[in-house]
Amino acid sequence: MCTSLRPTRRTWIPVFFALLVAIVSCPVSAQPSPDAPPVTYEVQIDGESFQVEGSQRPIKVESKRKKGTTYTLALRVAMTQPLRLNSVQMEYGMWAKVTDNKRKELRIAQIDHELGFSFTIMDLGNVLDAEQQDKLLKTLAEDAVKRFTDRKATDLKPTIPKVQKFGPSDGRWLKINYNDSEAVARTCMIFVLSGKKYTVSAVAEFRDQDKEDVGSWVMSALGSIRPLE
């Protein structure tokens, strides 16, 4: 392993891919499945404690300290969850499992959704200029094509890069359509987003049959990216 992970201007792309390929992630949060047993929570109001099951219908409880006072309680897991990296934060939709390498440089988090698609975001820790962003997008696309080819994918069709706003971020992106080794039609979408204090890359991979659900999920997540508060 290298003694330093801080990339120089000349070496940041090779280091980027060395870490991307050799990433060692640790789970940081895993959302429960809809079929998981209910969890009972303790809710405190003005010093009193009440128990309520997650996701159950609202229940009414009477205060033991305040005669005649009734509370209506309900506790549900929010359908969007926050993800905070080194320089940015975002929100992603349930149900998904997140892994995060927790590095100070080149922070990488991967979200694996129950629908079967993956979304990987990398916080570069550097603000890249337009030329570097274009180079990064091209390099990511070339690496993806090589990976898919090595996996016996066929009919690979990269698109021309496009420029688009995603919430407060300026974005560059392209997609690669292909058939995997089992002849299943798939899409890989690659993004490079930037703001005044950040640059991130994101890669979404999914089956074409899921593109309607995945597309709205991805666009919502990308649009929520903003500087870390």
C-alpha positions as CSV (number, residue, x, y, z in Angstrom):
1,M,0.0,0.0,0.0
2,C,1.1,3.6,-0.6
3,T,2.2,5.6,2.4
4,S,0.3,8.6,1.2
5,L,-3.2,8.7,-0.4
6,R,-3.1,12.3,-1.4
7,P,-2.9,12.4,-5.2
8,T,-0.8,15.0,-7.1
9,R,-2.1,16.8,-10.1
10,R,-0.4,14.3,-12.4
11,T,-1.4,11.1,-10.6
12,W,-4.9,11.7,-9.2
13,I,-6.6,9.7,-12.0
14,P,-4.4,6.5,-11.6
15,V,-4.8,6.7,-7.8
16,F,-8.6,7.2,-8.3
17,F,-8.9,3.9,-10.2
18,A,-6.5,2.0,-8.0
19,L,-8.8,2.8,-5.0
20,L,-12.0,2.3,-7.1
21,V,-10.9,-1.3,-8.1
22,A,-9.4,-2.2,-4.7
23,I,-12.0,-0.6,-2.5
24,V,-12.4,-2.2,0.9
25,S,-15.8,-1.0,2.2
26,C,-17.4,-1.4,5.6
27,P,-21.2,-1.3,6.1
28,V,-22.4,1.9,7.7
29,S,-26.1,1.5,7.4
30,A,-28.5,-1.1,6.2
31,Q,-32.2,-0.4,5.9
32,P,-34.5,-3.2,7.0
33,S,-36.6,-5.0,4.4
34,P,-40.4,-4.5,4.4
35,D,-40.8,-8.1,5.6
36,A,-38.5,-7.6,8.7
37,P,-40.0,-8.1,12.1
38,P,-41.3,-4.8,13.7
39,V,-39.0,-2.9,16.0
40,T,-40.3,-1.4,19.2
41,Y,-39.1,2.1,20.0
42,E,-39.2,4.2,23.1
43,V,-40.6,7.7,22.7
44,Q,-40.1,10.3,25.4
45,I,-42.4,13.3,25.8
46,D,-41.9,15.8,28.6
47,G,-40.0,13.2,30.7
48,E,-42.5,10.4,30.1
49,S,-41.7,7.2,28.1
50,F,-44.0,5.4,25.7
51,Q,-43.4,2.4,23.5
52,V,-44.5,2.3,19.9
53,E,-43.7,-0.2,17.1
54,G,-42.1,1.2,13.9
55,S,-44.5,1.5,10.9
56,Q,-47.6,0.8,13.0
57,R,-50.7,3.0,12.7
58,P,-50.9,6.0,15.0
59,I,-51.8,5.1,18.5
60,K,-53.3,7.2,21.3
61,V,-51.6,7.1,24.8
62,E,-52.6,8.8,28.0
63,S,-50.2,10.8,30.0
64,K,-49.7,9.5,33.6
65,R,-48.3,12.9,34.7
66,K,-50.8,15.2,33.1
67,K,-54.3,14.0,33.8
68,G,-56.6,14.3,30.8
69,T,-53.7,14.7,28.3
70,T,-53.6,12.3,25.4
71,Y,-50.8,12.0,22.8
72,T,-51.1,10.5,19.3
73,L,-47.9,8.6,18.4
74,A,-46.6,7.1,15.2
75,L,-43.0,6.2,14.2
76,R,-42.0,5.4,10.7
77,V,-38.7,5.1,8.8
78,A,-38.4,8.0,6.4
79,M,-38.5,7.1,2.7
80,T,-35.4,9.1,2.1
81,Q,-32.2,8.7,4.1
82,P,-29.2,11.1,4.4
83,L,-25.7,10.2,3.3
84,R,-22.8,12.5,4.4
85,L,-19.4,12.2,2.8
86,N,-16.3,14.4,3.2
87,S,-17.4,17.5,1.3
88,V,-21.0,16.8,0.2
89,Q,-24.2,15.3,1.5
90,M,-27.2,13.8,-0.3
91,E,-30.4,11.9,0.2
92,Y,-31.3,8.5,-1.2
93,G,-34.5,6.5,-1.4
94,M,-35.3,3.4,0.6
95,W,-34.8,0.3,0.6
96,A,-31.1,0.1,0.2
97,K,-27.8,-0.9,1.9
98,V,-24.9,1.5,2.0
99,T,-21.2,0.7,2.2
100,D,-18.6,3.4,2.8
101,N,-14.8,3.2,2.7
102,K,-14.6,6.2,5.2
103,R,-11.4,7.6,3.6
104,K,-10.3,11.2,4.1
105,E,-9.3,11.3,0.4
106,L,-11.3,9.7,-2.4
107,R,-14.3,8.8,-0.2
108,I,-16.4,6.1,-1.9
109,A,-19.9,5.0,-0.9
110,Q,-21.9,2.4,-2.7
111,I,-25.7,2.1,-2.5
112,D,-27.2,-1.3,-3.4
113,H,-30.9,-1.1,-3.8
114,E,-33.4,-4.0,-3.4
115,L,-34.5,-3.5,-7.0
116,G,-31.1,-4.9,-7.9
117,F,-29.3,-1.7,-9.1
118,S,-26.2,-0.1,-7.7
119,F,-25.2,3.5,-7.3
120,T,-21.6,4.4,-6.5
121,I,-20.6,8.0,-5.5
122,M,-17.1,9.2,-5.0
123,D,-16.2,12.4,-3.2
124,L,-12.9,13.4,-4.8
125,G,-11.8,15.8,-2.1
126,N,-10.6,18.3,-4.8
127,V,-12.3,20.9,-6.9
128,L,-11.6,20.0,-10.6
129,D,-11.7,22.5,-13.5
130,A,-13.8,21.8,-16.6
131,E,-10.9,20.1,-18.5
132,Q,-10.2,17.8,-15.6
133,Q,-13.9,17.0,-15.2
134,D,-14.1,16.1,-18.9
135,K,-11.1,13.9,-18.6
136,L,-12.5,12.2,-15.6
137,L,-15.8,11.4,-17.3
138,K,-13.9,10.0,-20.3
139,T,-11.7,7.9,-18.1
140,L,-14.6,6.5,-16.2
141,A,-16.4,5.6,-19.4
142,E,-13.3,3.9,-20.8
143,D,-12.9,1.9,-17.6
144,A,-16.6,0.9,-17.6
145,V,-16.4,-0.3,-21.3
146,K,-13.3,-2.4,-20.4
147,R,-15.0,-3.9,-17.3
148,F,-18.1,-4.9,-19.3
149,T,-16.0,-6.3,-22.2
150,D,-14.0,-8.4,-19.7
151,R,-17.3,-9.8,-18.4
152,K,-18.3,-10.9,-22.0
153,A,-20.8,-8.0,-22.5
154,T,-21.9,-7.4,-26.1
155,D,-23.4,-4.6,-28.2
156,L,-21.8,-1.8,-26.1
157,K,-23.1,1.6,-27.1
158,P,-21.7,4.7,-25.3
159,T,-23.5,8.0,-25.8
160,I,-22.0,11.4,-26.4
161,P,-21.4,13.3,-23.2
162,K,-24.1,15.8,-22.2
163,V,-24.1,18.8,-19.9
164,Q,-26.9,19.2,-17.4
165,K,-27.8,20.8,-14.1
166,F,-28.6,18.5,-11.2
167,G,-30.0,20.7,-8.4
168,P,-27.2,23.1,-7.4
169,S,-24.6,21.1,-9.2
170,D,-23.2,21.5,-12.7
171,G,-23.1,18.1,-14.3
172,R,-21.5,16.1,-17.2
173,W,-22.8,12.7,-17.9
174,L,-23.2,9.9,-20.4
175,K,-24.6,6.4,-20.5
176,I,-23.5,3.0,-21.9
177,N,-26.1,0.5,-23.1
178,Y,-25.0,-3.1,-23.4
179,N,-26.1,-6.7,-23.1
180,D,-24.5,-8.7,-20.3
181,S,-23.1,-12.2,-20.6
182,E,-26.7,-13.6,-20.1
183,A,-28.1,-11.3,-22.9
184,V,-29.9,-9.1,-20.3
185,A,-30.1,-5.5,-21.5
186,R,-28.4,-3.2,-19.1
187,T,-27.5,0.5,-18.7
188,C,-24.6,2.2,-17.0
189,M,-24.9,5.9,-16.3
190,I,-21.8,7.9,-15.4
191,F,-21.9,11.4,-13.9
192,V,-19.4,14.1,-12.8
193,L,-21.0,16.8,-10.7
194,S,-19.3,19.9,-9.4
195,G,-19.9,23.0,-7.3
196,K,-17.8,25.8,-5.9
197,K,-16.4,23.5,-3.2
198,Y,-16.7,20.0,-4.5
199,T,-16.5,17.5,-7.3
200,V,-18.1,14.1,-7.2
201,S,-18.5,11.2,-9.6
202,A,-21.4,8.8,-9.6
203,V,-22.0,5.6,-11.5
204,A,-25.4,3.9,-11.7
205,E,-25.8,0.4,-13.1
206,F,-29.2,-1.3,-13.7
207,R,-31.3,-3.6,-15.9
208,D,-33.2,-1.8,-18.7
209,Q,-36.4,-3.3,-17.4
210,D,-36.0,-1.3,-14.2
211,K,-35.1,2.0,-15.9
212,E,-38.3,3.9,-15.1
213,D,-38.0,3.2,-11.4
214,V,-34.2,3.6,-11.3
215,G,-34.2,6.7,-13.4
216,S,-36.3,8.8,-11.0
217,W,-34.4,7.4,-8.0
218,V,-31.0,8.4,-9.5
219,M,-32.1,11.9,-10.6
220,S,-33.6,12.6,-7.2
221,A,-30.4,11.5,-5.5
222,L,-28.2,13.5,-7.8
223,G,-30.4,16.6,-7.4
224,S,-30.0,16.4,-3.6
225,I,-26.2,16.6,-3.7
226,R,-25.0,19.8,-2.0
227,P,-22.0,21.0,0.1
228,L,-21.7,19.5,3.5
229,E,-23.3,21.7,6.1
